[in-house]
Amino acid sequence: MTPSATPSSPRPRFADAAREALADPASRGELRGSVAAVRARRAAAVAELPDWGELRAAGSAVRERTLLNLDALLEDLERAVIEAGGIVHWAADAAEARRIVRGLVGAGEVVRADAPVLREIGLTATPLPDRLPAARAGVCGIDFMVAETGTMVLLEETGAGRACLALPGPLVAVAGIEQVVPTWRDLEVFLHLLPRSAGGPGGAGRFSPAVSTWTGSAPGDGPGEFHLVLLDNGRTGTLADEVGRAALRCIGCAACVHVCPVYERVGGAPYGPVRAGPIGAILTPQLRGVGSAANASLPFASTLCGACAEVCPVGIDIPEILVHLRGRVVESRRHRPVPTPELAMMRTVAWTLSDRRRYETALRRGTRWARLLARGGRVRRLPGVLGLLGRWTDARDLPVPPPRPFRAWWADRPGGGAR
């Protein structure tokens, strides 16, 4: 049994997972410096192109058109790959993708070019040994697939992908079904957008150090076999969501990650294995559902400042999707036998506000208690017994309410009590 299939304790909620990083000032300082450097490289690379806005609009349009025609494009891609001598496998989920890959490469050692999609399905260096000298097979993720020719495109900095192409045994590429692009002309747009948005060190962020492309397999040239594993793993369900499907436009540049104030303080680990940063906060809950506490917490791991949407090269409105997913999380909890503390509080507030007498009674009593808890004209901390309110005042002070509410003052004015 591979470690990815071994039973393990559930991932903690984002806030709990982030505590360790928040308590380490040295790591936070290093992270702050590294993301600032990436932001600077990206800004400089983007400023060099006077038509950057037009490029972003073109990229957004291509990605949206791709998603709307994904079924036909995938059929075109499959046909082109097969005609070029490759073999296409369809994986409904991560477990099926792992089984396919392990069945193709066997028990021997492989060269593995790391990629987010491999981490998503659990093919890390530990269940899949990575040894170049003895390897005969390669496993890699890819960045784009060109539907019209069946060509795979990989942008990288380390050269591990090119090492995979030099092996005599099978080469297995794993890709999400959304990574297809219709034509080479469409691909050109992303070869401009992705490196500059990523702000990588190569060419001060202008280009990727290595861009590999290959189409199928040919005798005596590169790998003896080429296999493409197309992964769904929740993408079809995401595609059906008119708001959430915009997350599938992502081209993997991580520009949103490096401008996120939350990521800058906690790093990538609290987001889980799919993606880090704002894109992870909207992709993971859609691909894996909001049934677990860890996934349900991700849409709330944001200040909604909008910086991520401003830098996204394909126009993903990440804050809009975050709010949309927050609503989905709340809705998923409505029918639980025992409501969550947040839901119980909202129900209590709704019950109170729905009746004038209940509202005015609560207002009088709340004012009385708030004035008793005040110090120096401010309510600085509500008692812990009030649960959520106690945590809410950890970072907030409230002004002391006046001794008489506005309604009472208005009613005492001449004519104020008229209805």
Buried (B, 14 or more C-beta within 10 A) or exposed (E): EEEBEEEEEEBBBBBEBBEEBBEEEEBBEEBEEEBEEBBBBBEBBBEEBEEBEEBBBBBBBBBBBBBEBBEEBBEBBBEBBBEBBBBBBBBEEBBBBBEBBBEBBEEEBBBBBBBBBBBBBBBBEEBBBBEBEEBBBBBBBBBBBBBBBBBBBBBBEEEBBBBBBEBEBBBBBBBBBBBBBBEBEBBEBBBBBBBBBBBBEBEBBBBBBBBBBBBBBEEEEBBBBBBBBBBBBBBEBBBEBEBBBBBBBBBBBBBBBBBBEBBBEBBBEBBBBBBBBBBBBBBBBBBBBBEBEBBBBBBBBBEBBBBBBEBBBBBBBBBBBBBBBBEBBBEEBEEEEEBBEEBEBEEEEEEBEEEEEEBBEBBBEEBEBBEEBBEEEEBEBBEEEEBEEEEEBEEEEBEBBEEEBEBBEEEEEEEEEEE
